[in-house]
């Protein structure tokens, strides 16, 4: 038979199978736009601004609708009520993690972020307990963050008030906190090993926002055969894991089970305690992925929020002035900020919350899957269906925030100027998959920002009215545009 005819027949069969799969799989799923064969709805989505695309679709199909990224359905939850009902009220049913092909190739279903079932539950429980209990050894986590805040201030002082790009310095600080928690020791900001690790993390974060990375997750067959930056992600992960493995070997040689120094020690002790269990989740492989996950969750997200936060403070100097007045009144010039100060600094607390709300760092969270067949409203969502919770739709809900598109700390203040909590504040997601590093991230954002504003005046390179706060990249994450500023010692 002619090769061309064979090719046409094969493609036709593939298209027919795709159509059947889509129509068969819809069942009692929520309504949504009609998908194309193979491609699904990807041509109807602006991947550079997915949140806007989802908002437009929600106006047509309602707060719960179905999209196809390739041939697999994804149910979108849009708005506070739908997100809360799924992730909180039916938390167990919606607690699965979508197995994105590139991630599976990297982590093999281990760790915290992308694992499921017993692996996820045991690893998450252990990690939370270890982070909460005693702060990795003799010092609390707050003390470690305070130490790093002082080092950050000293590094900023070395810029001598010259215009600088804050990206590296603001990335190094939270990364060093994680290093202190995991390895016991922090790095000097110019340490070659530290610089190499930072380079790998930054590169992976950047590639994760590219279109080719998202396409590979939709069409797994392309991962091995399509050249591109996605292969660099895998290389970088291998490099980081090898580095962590060397640190683990060092810890094994000097381990004292009665005196754990850091997260690795705690994990190794746990391994020894349950080494008689054949199918334990506490293995070296799981340790490597878990450490990698802690770096991912605790470094880039916090540093990007800090970088975006300083840009907003440059844009709104009147907000900055009010924060600095509160710092001067509550803390003063010479004492280091601490977490106890936050309750006496409602305006500063509101500003930190508004930064996170406004920048909407991870607009659609990390995709989940249903752990069993679940009846949701009038629909039946099969086990294993991918779920996309639109956190952006909650953080920008007009019913809760009067001017959701405006940066306004008043969104978190009552009429008396006291801090006002909001159930709609979900930058860390919610439910059983809420970010394991939420408490640490909140601590870092408050202590780093207050330390910077206590010790420096922020000077922009252009007039505040000319500062653009529109995200430079708006894929999986919102990344702020490039800018420079001067840190003027006070």
N, C-alpha and C positions, 0 to 999 in steps of 0.2 A: 504493500500500500504506500502511496505517496506520503513522504514525511510531513508535507504541509497539511494534508488531509488528517493525518494522525494528530497533529498539533491542534488543529481546529476542533476535532472531536474531543480531545482531552480538555481543552479550554471550555467547550460547551458543557461537558459533563461537570466540570468544576463549578461553573456558573449555576447550573441547575441544582447541584448539591447545595450550593450556598443559599440559593433562594429557598429550597426546601428546609434547610437548617434554620434559616431565619424565621420563616412562617411557622414551622413546627415548634420552634423554641419560644415563640411569643406567648402562646397559651393564654394564661390569665395575667400576663404582665401588663403594667400600665401602658397607656397609649404613647405615641411618639411619632416623629416624622418617619416616612417610609424610607427604609434603607436601600442602598444600591447593592447589587450582588458583589460579594467579596469586600468591597470598600466600606459598606455600611453607611454611616452618616458623616464620615470624616470630612467630606467636601462641604458640609453644612456647618462645620465648626471652625471658628477662628482660633487656632491653637496658640496664637500670640496673645489672645485675650479671651480665654475660654469662659470666664465668669460672665462677661457681657453676652456671649452666645447663649449660655444656659439661662440667663435672665430673660432673654427674648423668647426662648422656647417655652419657658415656664408660663409666660403670658398667653401662650397658645394652648398648651397641653396641661396646665395646672402645676401644682407643687410637687407632684410625683410623676415622672415620665421616663420613657425608655429610649436610650440611644444605642446604636451599634458602632463600636470601634472595631472595624473589620467584621467578622462574622459572629462575634460574641456580644450578647446584650449587656448593657449597663443601665441600672436603674438609678436615676438622679433624684436626690432629695433636696428640694429647694425651699428655703424659708425655715424659720425657727421651729414652727410646730412639727413639720415633717422630719426635720433633722433630730429634734428631741424625741419624737415618738419612735424613730428607728434606733438611734444610738443609745438612748437612755431607757425608755420604757420597754423596749425589746432588745436590751443591750446584749444578751447572750446570743440571740439569733443573728445579730448583725455584728458579731465580734470577730469574724474571720478576716484574715488578711488576704487580699488579692495576690496571687502568685504571678507577678510580672516577670516575663521570661528572662530579661537581663538580670534582674535581682536573684532569680532562682539559680542562674549560672554562677552568680557571685557568692551567695550565702547558703545554698543547698538546703534551704528551709530551716536554718538554725538562727540563733540570736533572739532579739526581742522584736525588732521592727517588722520583719517579714515572715516570722514563724507562725505556726498554728498549733492548735491542740495542746497536748501535754508539754511539748517543748516550749511553747509560748508561755503557758501558765506557770510552769516551774521556773523558767528563766526570768520572767518578769517579776514574779513574787520574790525570788532571791535578790534581784537587782534593787527593787524598791526597798526591801528590808535592809540591805547592806548600805544603801545611800542614806536611809533615814536614821539608822540606829546610832552610830557613833562617829560618823564622819570620817571613816577610814583611818583609824588609829587614834593617836593622842589628841589631834587637833580636830575641831569641828569643821564642817564644810564652809561655814561662814567665815571662820578665821582664814581659810585658804583663799576665799574670794577677796577678803579684805587685803591680804598680802598681795594678791595679784593686782588689785586696784591701785595699791601704792606703787607697784612696779610699772603699771600702765602710766600713771601720772609722771613718773620719773622719765619714762621713754618719751612721753609727749613733751616734757620739758627740754629734752635733747634736740627737739626740732628748732629751738631758739626762736620761736614765734614766726618762723618762715612758713610760707604757704606749703602745705603738704597734702598728699592723698592719704586719708586715714585708713584705707582698706586693710593694709597688712597689720598695723598696730592693733586695730580693733578686732582683727581675727586672731591675733596671737594671744590676746588676754584670755578669752574663754577657752581656747585650745589648751593653754597652760593650766587652767583650772582642771580640765579633764585629765591632763597628764598627771597632775598632782593627786587626783583621786585614784587614778588607775595605776600609776607607776611610783607613787609617793613623792617624786621629785618634779620640780618645774624646770623649764629650760630657760637659758638666756635667750633674749629675742634675736640674737645674731648667731646662735648655735647652728652649724651646718646641718646637723641631723634634724633639728626642729624646722629649719627652713625647708628641707626636703619634704618632710611630712606635710607641712602647710601647703606646699606646692601641689602635692598629690590630692589633698582634700579639696583645694580650691578648683583644681582642674576638673575633678569629678563633679563638683557642684555645678560648674559652668556647663559641662557636657550634658548633665542630666536635664537641662532646660532646652536642649536643642531638639529640632524636629526629628532628626534621624534617630535619636534615642527613643522618642515616643513611637515612631514608626516601627522600630525593632520590637518594641513591647506589644504592638498590635499584630505584627506578622513575624513570629519567632523564627521562621525558616531563614529570615534575612540575617540573623545574628552571626552565623558562621560563614555566610557566603558574601555578605555585602561589606565592602571595605568602608571604613569610616571611624569617627572618633569614639564610637561605642566600644571598640576593641581596646582603646586606651584606658577606658574605665576599668576594665577587667585587669589590665596590666598594673594599674595603680593600686587596686585592691590587693593583688598578690604581693606587691611591694610592702604595703602597710601591714598585712598579715604576717609576713616574714619578719618584719621588725618586731611586731608584738610577740611572735614566737620566741625570738631571742630573749626578750625581756622575761617571758614566762620561764624559760630555762634558767635564767639567772635567779628568779624568785624560787624555783624548785630547789636550787642548791643552798639557799640561805633561809628557807622557810622555818619559822618558829610558830607552831600551831597555837601557842599561848599568847602570841603577840603579833597579830595580823597588822601589817603596815598599810595596806591599800586594797583595792578591789581585787587585784590578781591573787593576793594572798588569801583573801576570803573565799574566792572561788576554788583555789587549790585545796584549802582546808575542807570545803564542802565535798570535793571530789574524794578525799581520803575518808571522810566520814561515811560515805555511802558507796565505797568501792566494791562492796559485796553485792550490790544490786546490778543485775546483768544489763538492764535497759535504762540505765540512768541517763538523764539529760545533761549531766555534768561531765563533759568531756573536754579535751583540749580543743577540738575543732569548734565546739560550741562556745568555749571561752574566747577564741580568736574572733569569731563573728560578733559575739556580744560586746567585746571591747570596741570593735569597729563601729557597731551600732551606737555605742555611747559617744564616740567621737562625732559621728554624723549628726546625732540628735543634739549634741551639746556644744558644737563649735560653730558651724556655718550659720545655723538659724539665729543664734544669739548675736554673732558678729554682724550679720546683715541687718538685724533689728537695730543694733547700736549705730551702725553707719547711716541707716535711714533716719533714725531718731535725731542724730546730730544735724542732718540736712534739714529736717523740719524745724529744729531749734534755730537754725540760721535763717530760715524763711520767716519765722515768727519771733522776732527779738523781744516782743512784749511778753510772750510766754516764758522765754528764757529768763528775763528779768524777774518775773514773779517767782520762778523756781529758785533763783539765786538768793532772792530776799528771804525765802522760807528756809533755805539752807543756812544762811547767815544767822537767822533768828533761832533756829532749833539746834544746829550743830556747831556753828561757829567756823573759824578759819583753821583751827589747829587739830581738833579731834577728828579721827577717822569716822566716817559714817558707819552706822550699824543697822541691822534690821529692826531693832526696837524704835529707831527714829521714824520709821515709815508711818506708824499710827499717829504721829504728831505732825505729819507733813501731808495733809490731804491733797493739796494742790499738786505737789510733786508726784504723788501716787496716781492722781488722775492723769497727769501728763504721760507717765509711763504706760498706763492702760490705753490712753488715746493713741499713742504712737503705735502700739500693737494693733489696735482696732483699725486705724486709718490705713496702715501700710498693707494689711491683709496679706501677710507673708506667704501663706500656703492656701490659696483661695479655695481649693476643693479638697483639702486634706489629703490623706493617703488612702487610695482605694481599698475598700473592704469587700468581703463576700459573705453571703448568708451561710450559716453553719448547718441549717436544716431548712426544709420547706417551711415557709412562714406566710401566714395570712396577714397582709398589711392593707388596712382600709378595705377596699373592695377588690383587692387583687391577691393573687397567689404567686409568690415569688419563690421559684425553685431553689433548693440547696445549691450552693456554689455560684449563684448569680452575683456578678460584680455590682457593688454599690458605690455611688459617688456622692458624698454629702457636701453640699455647697456651703462651706463655712462663710464664704464671702457674702452670701445672701442673708446670713444671720448678723454678721458684723456691720452690714449696711442696711439693716431693717429700719424703715422710716417710722414704724410704730414705736420703736425703742429709742432711736437716735434722731433728734430733730433735724439735724443737717448732716446726714451720713456721708456726703461727699466732701464735707469740709473738716479740716483739722480743728477740733474744738474740745479742749479739756473739760469744758462744762458738761459734756456728755456723761461724765462720771462724778459730778458734784451736785449736791442738792441746793435748795435755795439759801441755806445757811452756810454754804461753803464747805460742808462736810463731805467726805468721800462717799460715793454712792455705788454700791455693787450692782452688777447687771447680769442676769442669767443669759443674756445674749453675748456676753464676752467669751468667745470660744476660739481664741487663736491656737490653743493647744488641742483642739478637738474636744470630745466629751465621751462619756460612757466608759466601757471596759478597755477601750484602746486609747484613752487619753494619754498624751505624751508622758513617758516615764520620767523625763527630766524637767517637768513643769516647775517644780519647786526650786530647783537649782537655777533654771533660766530666769525666773522672777527675781530671785536673789541677785543674780549677776546684773540684770538690767538696772535694778534700783541702785545697787552699790557702785557700779561702774559709772553710771550717768551722774549720780550725786557727787562722786569723787571728782569727775572731770569738771563739773560746773562749780564745785567748791574751790578748785585750784586754778581755773582758767576762764578767761573771757574768749568767746568764740567770735572770730572775725571772718566773714565771708569774703570772697574775691569779687563778687558782684553785688549790686544792690539787692536787698531782700525781695523786692517785688519782681526781680528778674530771675529768681531762682525757680527752676522747674522741678517739681517733685514727682512727675509722672514716671512710673517704673521704666527702666531701660530695657529690662527683659520681663516678660509677663507670661511665662509658660507655667511650669509646675510651681515656681516660686516667683514672687515679685522682687526684682533686684533694683535698687536705686540707681539713678544715673550717676555717672562719674562727676566728682567735684573735688575741689581743694578748699582748705580753710587754714587759718592760722590759730594756734593755741597761745593766747597771750597770758602769761602768769599774772595772777592777782596778788 
